[in-house]
Structure formats: C-alpha cells, structure tokens
Amino acid sequence: MGTKGQETRDRIIRAARHLFHDRGYTNTSIEDICSESGVRRGNLYFYFSSKEVLAYAAIDDALRREFPFIERATAGETNPLGKIDLMLDGMVGYVIDRGCTGG
C-alpha cells in the first residue's frame, strides 16, 4: 500500500477509534466515520469490508499505540491465564504511570 493509501487507512482508523471511544461501537455508524475521517463511503469500504473489520483494526491499532509493552510483557508465558495476569498488571502500571488520564 502506498503512502497516500496508508495515510487514508490510518485516518479512517483514527476516526473510528475516536468515535467508538466517545459513542461506543453500536452508536457509531459508517456515515459517522466517513464524516469524521473525510473519506467517502466507497473509499472506506476499499480498506475495510465492514464496520466489524474496521473495529478489529481499531483495536489492533489501539493495542499497538497505547499498550506496546503487552507483547513483551507476555512473551514466554504459555498459560493463557498467566498471559492475562501479566497483561492486566502491565496495563495497570501503564495507566498509573500516565496519571490515569485518558479513556
């Protein structure tokens, strides 16, 4: 994907993240995301086949940007419950370090 295409995709994801955070998934429409991102509906569907696919991309983006330590913190742990414990510990520490700001 070219630079312009990646920028458009990222703009859609940022808009979706913002709206999902403010309104919730159910109360956010594709039209809302198009309006917020400045992208036409057909262009949005070029990058994401559905709102659900876009939501997964938004979650992946949030995890990568907001919680980059999760993969490192859980590396080597094979027990799923152990991974969850490590992930939650890391998230709590991250939020405390940020002064508990943000949603």
N, C-alpha and C positions, 0 to 999 in steps of 0.2 A: 504494500500500500504506500502510495506516495505521501510526501509531507503534507500536502493540502488535504488529502483524504484522511490522514491520521489526525490532523487538526480538527476536521469536521467531526470525525468519530469521537474525539476527546470532548469537543464542545457539547455534543449530544449527551455523553455520559455525565459531564459536569452538571448540565441542566437537569437530567433525570435524578442525579444524587440530591441536588438541592431541593427539587420538588418532592421527591419521596421522603426526604427528611422533614420538610415543612408540612406536607399534606398527608403523607402516607401513600403507599402503593395504590390502594383501591381508589383513593380520591384524586389521583393524578391520571389525566388522560394523555393519549398520544398527542392530541392537539395542544395540550398544556406544554408538553415537552418541546414540540415544534416551535411554539410561540417563544418559549424561554430561550431556546438554543438558536433561533433564527433560521432553522432548517425546514425545508418543505417536507411534507409527509412522505412523498416518494423517495426523497433522499434519505430520510431516516430509515425507511424500510430497505434501502440498499445496504445499509450497515447492520441492521438488526431486523430479523424476520418477525419479531413480535415484541410486545411490551415485556413479556416474561424473559426473553433472551436479553433484552436491554437491562432488566433488573439484575440478572446474574452478572452482566458486565459491570454494572454499577457497584455491586457487592465486591466483585474481584478488585475493582479499582480502589474502593474504599479500604479494603484489607491491605492492598499493596502500598497505598499512600499513607494511611493513618496508622497502620499496625505492621510496619515492615519487619518487626522483630519476631512475629509469630512463627514463621517458618524456622528461624534459627532457634527459637526457644523450645520448639517441639522436636527438633532434629534428634534422632536416635531413640526416641520414645516409641515403642511399638504398641503399647497398651492404649486403646482409644480413650479410656477414662483418664489415663495418665496424661495424654495429649491435651484433653480438655482442661484438666487441672493446671497444666503449665501455661496453656493459652490464657485462661482466666487470670492467673497470677500476673502474667505479663501485661494484660490489658489493664488490670487494676493499677499496677505500678506506672504504666504509661499515663493513665488519666490523672493520677496523683501528681506525677511529675509536671504535667501541663496545668496544674492548679484547678483541675476539674472544670475547665472551660469547654464550651462547645457541646454539641448534642451527641 
